[in-house]
Amino acid sequence: MADKTADLAGPGISTYEEVDKILPHDYKALLSPKDRMKALYKIKNFIEENLCKELNLFMVQVPLIVTKSSGVNDYLDRDGSRTPIDFPCGLGLEKRIEAQVVQAATKWKRMALKQFNCEVGEGICTDMRAVRKDYFLDHDHSAYVDQWDWERVITNDMRNLDLLRNVVEKIWTVIYEAGQMAKKDFPGLNSGNYPDIPKELKFFHAEEILERFPDLTRKQRETKMVQEVYPAIFIIGIGYVLEDGYPHEMRAADYDDWITPTINKNGKQYHGLNGDILVWNPVTKRRHELTSMGIRVTKETLVQQLKETKQEHMLELPYHQAILNDKIPLSIGGGIGQSRTFMYLLRTAHIGEVSTTVWPDTLKSICKKKNIHILE
């Protein structure tokens, strides 16, 4: 039996010896760095424009810095192991502001819906930048994070899997069409021996995947699904404890709703109104996560999930109080990894080929040996 506990969070790679093994040995980039940047920005503009069109969103400014006391920052996993960068700011103040660099704008977006007076069915999209200092820096995880973070107002009767599926399908269509546009405009992308991006996305609940592969860890199960079952999937229900006694992943308790009962199948009750898009990456030959999203918690499910994770003390924070007192709207939202999407559509082996950030010398040496030229 694999160690399921150790696999609940993190990238799944924890040594550079392992990174050396998994990176391709016969890699040749399909585009030059110059053409890759040109293609990247065409894809970026296409996705932003069409994401806003399909989901009825408009672009807004998003913070890089928030106050520590607001409770708005994202702690990514419920165990609190990935902490944000704290620093004082405000020269000349008697007491400096205790600030943090955001790790994601998940909670801020829901509050921003009210700030921008969004109506039901309308929402916002951001060109979000963040720093996650506690990531292991491998082929698709960096300390610098860029996402299309989006959020849309809904009503209570819209909180169901039909809405979730409809939104996910629209997002996948935008990503697929962005890939087709890039291949047309940059013929070099057609020269690799890689399969086309699948036009269809298939949906599976985390419990169904566990039934297929009961003895595997969640990353192993995900890999089997996209490698052997179908190369583009959406996994529903990430966070609730599954049949084997483990959640699919340690999802935070105060934004996505993973506790609400949804599907009843073969006498079993499935839970969760959230999930992830994962694809098979034919370059790295690994699972590749593109987006996490979900219908957000109500005041009732917020209390339930924080109680489940023994984090009820967080209910005193301003963000959580805003939910409890109906000060901010019900919503659905998510974050689409920009560099992850560019990496997938442009068929690169390393996220550093589409994103400029810091990398350890060990990793740079491995990449150079494998003809992978990361940006600096």
Secondary structure per residue as TSV (DSSP state, phi and psi in degrees):
chain	resnum	aa	ss	phi	psi
A	1	M	-	360.0	128.0
A	2	A	-	-70.1	157.9
A	3	D	-	-79.3	96.7
A	4	K	T	-73.6	-32.2
A	5	T	G	-62.7	-44.7
A	6	A	G	-66.5	-17.7
A	7	D	G	-101.1	7.2
A	8	L	S	-74.5	-22.5
A	9	A	S	-144.0	164.3
A	10	G	S	91.7	167.4
A	11	P	-	-75.7	-16.2
A	12	G	S	92.9	-5.9
A	13	I	-	-122.9	130.9
A	14	S	-	-132.7	5.0
A	15	T	-	-137.4	152.7
A	16	Y	H	-79.0	-17.5
A	17	E	H	-63.4	-39.8
A	18	E	H	-70.7	-39.4
A	19	V	H	-59.8	-42.2
A	20	D	H	-58.5	-38.5
A	21	K	H	-70.3	-39.6
A	22	I	H	-85.2	-22.6
A	23	L	S	-70.1	141.6
A	24	P	-	-62.0	146.3
A	25	H	S	-94.2	-18.5
A	26	D	S	-119.7	40.5
A	27	Y	-	-80.4	138.7
A	28	K	-	-140.5	119.5
A	29	A	-	-60.8	140.0
A	30	L	S	-77.0	-26.5
A	31	L	S	-126.5	151.2
A	32	S	-	-69.8	160.8
A	33	P	H	-53.9	-38.0
A	34	K	H	-65.6	-50.7
A	35	D	H	-66.3	-32.7
A	36	R	H	-62.5	-40.5
A	37	M	H	-67.4	-38.4
A	38	K	H	-63.9	-43.8
A	39	A	H	-66.8	-40.2
A	40	L	H	-57.6	-46.3
A	41	Y	H	-73.8	-27.1
A	42	K	H	-66.7	-42.8
A	43	I	H	-64.0	-44.0
A	44	K	H	-59.1	-48.9
A	45	N	H	-64.5	-39.8
A	46	F	H	-62.7	-47.4
A	47	I	H	-66.2	-43.5
A	48	E	H	-60.7	-47.0
A	49	E	H	-63.6	-45.5
A	50	N	H	-81.6	-27.9
A	51	L	H	-63.7	-44.2
A	52	C	H	-63.8	-39.2
A	53	K	H	-67.5	-47.5
A	54	E	H	-71.0	-34.6
A	55	L	H	-104.9	4.6
A	56	N	T	59.0	56.2
A	57	L	E	-115.1	163.6
A	58	F	E	-134.9	149.1
A	59	M	E	-74.7	137.3
A	60	V	E	-135.1	160.6
A	61	Q	-	-70.9	150.5
A	62	V	-	-136.0	142.6
A	63	P	-	-74.3	146.1
A	64	L	S	-94.4	-23.4
A	65	I	E	-126.5	136.9
A	66	V	E	-133.3	163.0
A	67	T	E	-78.5	146.4
A	68	K	G	-63.4	-36.4
A	69	S	G	-74.0	-13.8
A	70	S	G	-72.3	-25.4
A	71	G	-	72.7	11.4
A	72	V	-	-81.4	-24.3
A	73	N	S	-67.4	153.6
A	74	D	-	-96.3	128.1
A	75	Y	-	-97.3	5.7
A	76	L	S	68.0	-55.6
A	77	D	B	-126.0	148.6
A	78	R	T	-68.0	-15.8
A	79	D	T	-82.5	-4.6
A	80	G	-	71.5	18.9
A	81	S	-	-78.3	-19.3
A	82	R	S	-107.4	98.9
A	83	T	-	-96.8	147.9
A	84	P	-	-77.6	168.6
A	85	I	-	-79.9	121.3
A	86	D	E	-100.1	141.9
A	87	F	E	-160.6	150.0
A	88	P	E	-85.1	145.7
A	89	C	E	-144.3	160.2
A	90	G	-	107.9	77.1
A	91	L	T	-61.7	133.8
A	92	G	T	93.4	-11.9
A	93	L	-	-74.6	144.9
A	94	E	S	-61.0	-40.8
A	95	K	S	-128.4	118.0
A	96	R	-	-65.6	153.6
A	97	I	E	-71.4	129.8
A	98	E	E	-82.5	107.0
A	99	A	E	-115.8	163.6
A	100	Q	E	-138.4	146.9
A	101	V	E	-79.4	132.6
A	102	V	-	-65.9	147.7
A	103	Q	S	-99.4	-24.4
A	104	A	-	-168.8	158.7
A	105	A	-	-100.0	23.0
A	106	T	H	-54.1	-51.3
A	107	K	H	-77.9	-37.1
A	108	W	H	-57.5	-39.9
A	109	K	H	-60.5	-40.1
A	110	R	H	-65.7	-38.7
A	111	M	H	-69.5	-32.9
A	112	A	H	-68.4	-24.5
A	113	L	H	-56.6	-38.8
A	114	K	H	-72.8	-40.9
A	115	Q	H	-58.9	-35.5
A	116	F	T	-97.8	11.4
A	117	N	T	53.6	45.7
A	118	C	-	-74.7	136.5
A	119	E	-	-88.2	169.7
A	120	V	T	-58.6	130.7
A	121	G	T	87.3	-1.5
A	122	E	-	-115.4	151.9
A	123	G	E	-159.2	-171.3
A	124	I	E	-122.9	154.8
A	125	C	E	-133.6	142.6
A	126	T	E	-127.8	153.2
A	127	D	E	-99.0	76.1
A	128	M	E	-81.6	138.8
A	129	R	E	-122.6	141.8
A	130	A	E	-151.0	168.9
A	131	V	E	-126.4	127.8
A	132	R	-	-123.1	91.7
A	133	K	T	-72.8	-17.2
A	134	D	T	-98.3	16.3
A	135	Y	S	-81.8	145.7
A	136	F	-	-76.7	127.5
A	137	L	-	-87.0	102.7
A	138	D	-	-122.4	-142.5
A	139	H	S	-80.0	-23.3
A	140	D	S	-137.4	18.5
A	141	H	-	-127.2	128.4
A	142	S	-	-132.5	165.8
A	143	A	S	-73.7	-21.0
A	144	Y	E	-99.2	127.3
A	145	V	E	-121.8	133.8
A	146	D	E	-127.8	131.6
A	147	Q	E	-142.5	152.3
A	148	W	E	-88.8	95.8
A	149	D	E	-89.2	124.0
A	150	W	E	-132.7	158.7
A	151	E	E	-155.1	141.3
A	152	R	E	-137.8	140.0
A	153	V	E	-73.5	135.8
A	154	I	-	-133.6	173.7
A	155	T	-	-108.8	169.4
A	156	N	G	-61.0	-36.9
A	157	D	G	-75.8	-6.2
A	158	M	G	-92.1	-3.5
A	159	R	-	-81.2	80.3
A	160	N	S	-152.0	170.5
A	161	L	H	-70.1	-23.8
A	162	D	H	-62.6	-44.4
A	163	L	H	-64.0	-46.4
A	164	L	H	-57.0	-47.6
A	165	R	H	-63.4	-42.8
A	166	N	H	-59.4	-44.4
A	167	V	H	-67.6	-42.9
A	168	V	H	-60.7	-43.4
A	169	E	H	-63.0	-38.0
A	170	K	H	-65.3	-41.9
A	171	I	H	-62.5	-44.3
A	172	W	H	-63.6	-39.0
A	173	T	H	-60.6	-40.8
A	174	V	H	-63.6	-44.7
A	175	I	H	-63.4	-45.1
A	176	Y	H	-60.2	-47.0
A	177	E	H	-67.9	-30.8
A	178	A	H	-63.5	-40.6
A	179	G	H	-65.1	-39.9
A	180	Q	H	-66.0	-40.0
A	181	M	H	-61.7	-44.2
A	182	A	H	-64.3	-39.9
A	183	K	H	-65.8	-33.5
A	184	K	H	-71.0	-43.3
A	185	D	H	-81.9	-21.1
A	186	F	-	-129.9	85.4
A	187	P	G	-56.2	-24.0
A	188	G	G	-57.4	-25.4
A	189	L	G	-69.6	-14.3
A	190	N	G	-91.5	-2.5
A	191	S	S	-90.1	-10.7
A	192	G	S	-82.3	158.6
A	193	N	S	-88.1	55.9
A	194	Y	-	-116.1	144.3
A	195	P	-	-68.2	157.8
A	196	D	-	-69.1	159.8
A	197	I	-	-67.3	128.9
A	198	P	-	-63.6	136.1
A	199	K	S	-74.2	-31.0
A	200	E	-	-101.6	146.5
A	201	L	-	-112.6	135.3
A	202	K	E	-110.1	147.2
A	203	F	E	-108.2	135.2
A	204	F	E	-140.3	141.5
A	205	H	E	-83.4	149.9
A	206	A	H	-56.3	-34.0
A	207	E	H	-66.4	-37.4
A	208	E	H	-65.3	-38.5
A	209	I	H	-68.9	-38.9
A	210	L	H	-62.7	-39.6
A	211	E	H	-60.5	-37.9
A	212	R	H	-68.4	-40.5
A	213	F	S	-132.1	67.9
A	214	P	T	-65.2	-25.0
A	215	D	T	-96.2	-1.3
A	216	L	S	-96.6	156.0
A	217	T	-	-72.9	169.2
A	218	R	H	-65.5	-38.3
A	219	K	H	-68.4	-35.6
A	220	Q	H	-66.0	-39.5
A	221	R	H	-65.0	-43.9
A	222	E	H	-60.7	-42.7
A	223	T	H	-61.6	-45.3
A	224	K	H	-59.4	-41.6
A	225	M	I	-62.5	-49.2
A	226	V	I	-81.4	-20.0
A	227	Q	I	-87.3	-37.1
A	228	E	I	-114.4	-27.9
A	229	V	I	-96.0	-56.1
A	230	Y	-	-163.3	139.5
A	231	P	S	-80.6	-0.7
A	232	A	E	-146.4	112.6
A	233	I	E	-134.2	158.8
A	234	F	E	-118.3	122.9
A	235	I	E	-96.2	117.5
A	236	I	E	-89.5	144.6
A	237	G	-	82.4	61.6
A	238	I	-	-107.3	112.5
A	239	G	S	137.4	-35.8
A	240	Y	S	-77.5	146.3
A	241	V	B	-67.2	126.9
A	242	L	-	-88.6	-175.8
A	243	E	T	-57.9	-30.6
A	244	D	T	-85.7	1.6
A	245	G	S	94.3	2.6
A	246	Y	S	-123.3	145.6
A	247	P	B	-71.9	157.5
A	248	H	S	-59.9	-38.8
A	249	E	S	-155.6	156.1
A	250	M	-	-79.8	70.3
A	251	R	B	-73.6	140.8
A	252	A	-	-55.4	154.5
A	253	A	S	-94.4	-6.7
A	254	D	S	-118.3	16.4
A	255	Y	S	-131.1	-70.3
A	256	D	B	-68.7	145.6
A	257	D	-	-91.1	106.1
A	258	W	-	-112.7	5.7
A	259	I	-	-104.1	-19.4
A	260	T	S	-66.4	130.1
A	261	P	E	-63.7	136.5
A	262	T	E	-128.8	-79.6
A	263	I	E	-88.0	137.8
A	264	N	E	-115.8	114.0
A	265	K	E	-134.9	126.3
A	266	N	T	52.1	40.3
A	267	G	T	78.6	1.8
A	268	K	E	-105.7	140.7
A	269	Q	E	-96.8	121.8
A	270	Y	E	-98.0	153.8
A	271	H	E	-126.1	158.2
A	272	G	-	112.8	136.4
A	273	L	S	-119.2	33.9
A	274	N	E	-141.3	179.2
A	275	G	E	169.2	-177.2
A	276	D	E	-129.1	144.8
A	277	I	E	-91.1	124.7
A	278	L	E	-125.0	145.0
A	279	V	E	-131.4	161.5
A	280	W	E	-85.7	123.3
A	281	N	E	-93.8	109.6
A	282	P	T	-71.4	-13.1
A	283	V	T	-83.2	-51.8
A	284	T	T	-83.8	-15.8
A	285	K	T	56.1	47.3
A	286	R	E	-142.3	164.6
A	287	R	E	-61.7	149.5
A	288	H	E	-145.2	111.4
A	289	E	E	-87.1	131.9
A	290	L	E	-106.6	-36.7
A	291	T	E	-154.9	145.2
A	292	S	E	-115.9	141.2
A	293	M	E	-161.7	170.4
A	294	G	E	174.4	167.5
A	295	I	E	-75.6	133.6
A	296	R	B	-82.1	163.9
A	297	V	-	-65.1	148.1
A	298	T	-	-89.8	177.3
A	299	K	H	-64.7	-31.3
A	300	E	H	-72.3	-47.4
A	301	T	H	-73.3	-25.7
A	302	L	H	-60.8	-47.9
A	303	V	H	-62.6	-44.0
A	304	Q	H	-60.5	-44.9
A	305	Q	H	-71.8	-37.6
A	306	L	H	-69.0	-33.0
A	307	K	H	-67.5	-42.3
A	308	E	H	-59.9	-36.4
A	309	T	T	-99.6	7.1
A	310	K	T	58.1	45.3
A	311	Q	-	-126.0	30.9
A	312	E	G	-62.0	-21.5
A	313	H	G	-60.0	-23.6
A	314	M	G	-70.8	-14.6
A	315	L	G	-62.8	-17.5
A	316	E	G	-82.0	-12.3
A	317	L	S	-72.8	151.6
A	318	P	H	-55.1	-42.3
A	319	Y	H	-61.2	-46.3
A	320	H	H	-69.0	-36.3
A	321	Q	H	-64.1	-35.5
A	322	A	H	-63.5	-37.0
A	323	I	H	-70.0	-46.4
A	324	L	H	-61.9	-31.3
A	325	N	T	-104.0	18.0
A	326	D	T	55.9	37.2
A	327	K	-	-87.8	-16.8
A	328	I	S	-129.3	152.7
A	329	P	-	-75.9	161.4
A	330	L	-	-67.7	148.7
A	331	S	E	-155.9	167.8
A	332	I	E	-126.1	143.5
A	333	G	E	-166.5	175.9
A	334	G	E	-174.0	179.0
A	335	G	E	-130.4	125.6
A	336	I	E	-104.0	119.0
A	337	G	E	-66.3	117.9
A	338	Q	H	-67.9	-55.2
A	339	S	H	-64.3	-35.9
A	340	R	H	-61.1	-41.4
A	341	T	H	-68.4	-43.1
A	342	F	H	-60.9	-43.0
A	343	M	H	-58.7	-43.8
A	344	Y	H	-69.4	-47.6
A	345	L	H	-73.6	-31.1
A	346	L	T	-94.8	3.3
A	347	R	T	56.4	53.0
A	348	T	-	-101.0	155.4
A	349	A	S	-86.5	-21.9
A	350	H	-	-138.2	142.1
A	351	I	G	-64.9	-23.1
A	352	G	G	-68.8	-11.5
A	353	E	G	-79.0	-15.3
A	354	V	T	-123.5	4.0
A	355	S	-	-147.6	137.5
A	356	T	-	-103.4	121.4
A	357	T	-	-159.8	-164.8
A	358	V	-	-96.1	142.4
A	359	W	-	-136.7	146.3
A	360	P	-	-68.9	150.0
A	361	D	H	-56.3	-36.0
A	362	T	H	-58.2	-45.5
A	363	L	H	-68.5	-41.2
A	364	K	H	-61.7	-37.0
A	365	S	H	-66.9	-41.5
A	366	I	H	-61.5	-45.7
A	367	C	H	-64.6	-42.4
A	368	K	H	-60.7	-41.2
A	369	K	H	-62.8	-28.6
A	370	K	T	-100.9	13.1
A	371	N	T	65.8	29.6
A	372	I	-	-104.9	113.9
A	373	H	-	-102.3	98.7
A	374	I	-	-82.5	150.2
A	375	L	-	-78.4	143.8
A	376	E	-	-133.5	360.0
